[in-house]
Amino acid sequence: MPVSLHPDAVPAPVDRDRHRRIAALVALAMASGLSTTAGAADPRYQTRTVGDWTIAVSKDQQGCFLTRTYDRPGKTILLLGLDSDGANHLSVLNANWSIKPKDQLRLTFRLSKGGYAKHDAVGIAADDRQGFVTSFEPKFPDYFAASKVLNIFRGDVPVEQFGLDGSGAAVAALRACVGSIAATAPADASRRERADRIPTDPFAPDLPAKPRR
């Protein structure tokens, strides 16, 4: 279960571990794949809708994401991304928020059972909205799928309250999307490597000679 609000919560990591997490989140915040829109059409998995959720391949094509827009002031967007290496990231964006990119936050995330207290997050901006991104342990998508709600707080201040109806089917579709990418990644990488080695015209007279191996 999520650890920080669970009765068996683990001790808080030491500060140097927090610095590493913040650095990783800043890098994630700068990544192009954080956009809430899909990349170019990918033949391995077409964007699809599952209930109120949309599932698509990330722009960096290293994974997939599910997203949902909630009808409230500022049109809050909730996005859960899952990479082919198992890493996840959760982003929340709203047009009315004053968060600045790279702002460091400590937020509490409460799921139907358990949650994460004073969890690190970093400010981002995307799609004319401001918000934050964070990441969790590998089992977080399972907790997300099994929950009916996700409530977020900044101290005692409520940030958002999300209904997660249909999240189970949406996460299943998300995993299928990631699986479709992972299944073809080695072949794609091999083709790219071969293409990089072979010149357009290997018989051109002015082709530079390469040392023998």
N, C-alpha and C positions, 0 to 999 in steps of 0.2 A: 504494500500500500504506500501512498505518498507518505513521506517520513516526518515532515516538520510539525504537523498537527496531530500525528498519530500517537497513541499512548507509548509506543516503542520508539519514539523519536531518537535519532542518533545525535551525538554532540555536534555543535556547530563547528565547521571547519576553521582552522587557524587562518589568520589574516592573509598569509601569503597564498593560500589556496583561493581565497576570495579575489585577490589581485589577478590570479591566473584566469578565473572565471570571467571577471570583468573584461580582461583583455580579449578573451575569446568572444564575448558578446559584442564588444566594439567591432571586432573583425567581422562578425556575423552581420552587424548592423550596416556595415559598409558593403556587404556582398550584393551583387546585382540581383540574385535570386529572391530577394525579399519583396519584390514588387507583388502586389496582390492580383496582377494579371498574368495570364499564361504566356509562354513564349510562342514561337512559331509552331504550327501544327506538327505534331510528332506522330509518325505512322505507327509507332509502337503502342500508343495509347491516346485516344481522342478525348478531349475534354467532355465530361459528362456531368449530369445533375442527378443527385440522390436526395430526394425530398427537398429541403431548403438549402442543401449544401452543393457546392460546385467542386469537382475534383479535376485537377489538371497537372500537367508536367511543369516543373519549375523552369524559369527562363534559363538557368544555367544547366538544365537537363541532367543534374546530379541527383534528382529526386522528384517528388511530387508534393502537392499541397491540397488541403481542403479549405474552403473558405465560405463564410456566410456573412451577409450584411444585415444588420439589425435596424429596424425602422424606429429611430429615435433621434433627438437633436444631434446633429453632427454625423449621422449615419455611421454608426460604429461598425467596423469590419473586424471580424475574428478570423485568424488564419493559423492553421496548424500545418507545418511543413515536416516532411519525413524524407531523409536522404537515403541513398542506397547503402550507405555504411551503417545505418541504424540511428544516426543522430537525428534529433528533432528540434524544432524551434517553434515557439508560439508568439505570434504578433497580434497586437490590438491597436487599431488606429481610429481616430475620430477627428473630424474637421474643426471642432471647437476647442480642442486641447492645446495647452501652451507648452507641452514638452518640447525640448530642443534636442536635435540629434546629439548623441553621445552623453546626454544627461544620465547620471547614475542614480538608480532608484532601488528602493527596497519595498517590495509589494507582497501582500499575502494572497494566496490563491486557495480558494476553498471549493472542493469538489463535493459530490453527494456524500462520500465517505472519505474523510481525511483531507489532506491538503499540504500546502507549503507556506510556512510563515517566514516573513522577512526575506523573501527570495530575491536574488539580484536580477535586475533588468536594466536595459540600456535604451535611451531614447532614439527614435528613428523618425524619418519623414518619408512618405510615399503616397502617390496618387492624391496629392493635394490634401493630405491628412497628416496629423502628427500622432505619435504613439510610442510604443515600446516593443522590444523583442526580448525574449528570454528562452532558455532551454532547460530541459529536465532530464531525469534519469531515463534510460531506454524504455522502461515499462509505462511511461506516461501516456502514450497513445491508448494503451489498454484501459487505464483509469479514465481517460477522457471518454472512451467509447462506452464505458459502463456507467457513466454519470448522467444525471438528469439536469444538473445545473453546474455552472462555474461562476463563482462570485469572486471579485477582485477588490482588494482594499489597499489604500495607502494609509497606514496606521489605522485610525478610526474612521477615515473618510472613505465611503464607498466609491469605487472607480467605475465598475460595471457589474451587471448581473445578467448572465446569459442562460437562457434555456437551451439545453443540448439535445432536444428531441431529435431522434434520427441519427445521433452521432455514432451509434454502433454500426449501422449499415455504411455510413460515410467513411469511417475508419477502415472498414473491410475493403471498400473500394479504393481507398488511399493505398493500402498495402498491396492491392492488386496492381495498381499503377506503378508503384516502386518496383514490384517484382517484374513487370514487363520491361522496365528499363534495365534492371540488373541482368536479365536473361540475355540481352543482346549487347551489353557493354563490351565484353571481351572481343567479339567479332568486329564491332565498330572500331575499337582501339587498334586492332590488328590491321584493318584496312587503312586507317589513317597513318599508321607507322609505315606501311608499305608505300603509300602514296607519297609520303615525305621523302623516301629514299630514292624513288624513281623519277628521273627528270622527264620533262614533257617530251623532249626529243633526245633519246640516248645516243643517237648517231650524229648529232650536230658536230661539225668540225671544230668549233671553238669551245666544246664542252671541257671544263677544267678537269684535269686528271685527279683522282683521289688515291691516296696511298693504299697499297694492298694490306690486308689484315692477315 
